[in-house]
Amino acid sequence: MSTATAARSDASTGMKGLGGKYLTFTLGDEDYGVGILKVREIIGMMEITAVPHTPPYVKGVINLRGRVIPVIELRIKFGLEPREYDERTCIIVVEVQGASETVQVGMIVDSVSEVLAIPDEDIEPPPAFGASGLDSANILGMGKVKGRVKILLDVDRVVSREELQQFASM
């Protein structure tokens, strides 16, 4: 079977093994999801201590029950315009697989929506953007739920190993 035929076959039958529960959230007008098994907790906005010499999307660190956790702003990481935080803005603490250990990272999102069970057959591969330069490596797939599309993120790729090493040096 050719690669194109295999891709069409996957698209028509869903992506095997990606079905499951996802915590969904919004950034701007888009809906995203992360695998529920990667989520440790959801917390309201709290004081973030800035760390010098970090990329603009790294907001700093928080002290969460005695643990120092780096916090990134997904809006900035994904190239969206920053906006003021409101009562719905929160931090999703996820576990990211590093080179030798699992690291907890906070991700600031506009709002958390719900936990959804998305079956394999409702998940399609990320669209091929060709040579447009758009990086879809951190997208697991596109979940189709109630007439809307949820962009399912691979948190192990949203935060790269190089970034995890930088966080460890904080």
C-alpha positions, 0 to 999 in steps of 0.5 A, a space after each residue: 500500500 502506498 503512503 498516500 493510500 495508507 494516509 487516506 485509509 488512516 483518515 477514513 478510519 481514524 487514528 488507531 491508538 489515539 482515542 481516549 480521554 482528553 482535557 479540552 481548553 481554549 486559546 483564542 477562538 480555537 479548542 485544544 486537548 491534551 491526554 488526561 493521563 498527562 494532566 496532574 492538576 488544574 489551578 487558578 492563576 497564582 503569583 508567577 516568579 519571573 526568571 531572567 534570560 528565558 524566552 518570552 513564552 516562559 512566564 517564570 516559575 510557581 511554588 506548588 506545594 513546595 515544588 518549583 514548576 516552570 510555567 509557559 504561556 501557550 498563547 505566546 508559544 503558539 504565536 497568538 497575541 497575548 491577552 490579559 488574564 481573567 477569572 477563567 485563565 488557569 494553569 494546567 500542570 502536565 507531566 512532560 517526558 524528559 531525557 531521563 525523567 518526567 518533569 511537571 510544567 504549567 501551561 497557561 490557557 485562556 480557559 478549561 472546557 471539559 474532559 471528553 472521550 474521543 474515540 479513534 474513529 473521530 481523530 484524523 491526522 493533522 493536516 499536511 501544510 506542505 512547505 508553508 513552514 507551519 510546524 505541526 510536529 506537536 499535534 497528535 491529531 484533530 478530534 471531531 466532537 459535536 461538529 467542532 474540531 479539537 486540536 489534540 496536542 502532544 505535550 512531550 513535543 510542545 515542550 522540547 527536551 532542550 526547553 526541559 534542560 533549560 527549565 532544570 537549570 532554573 
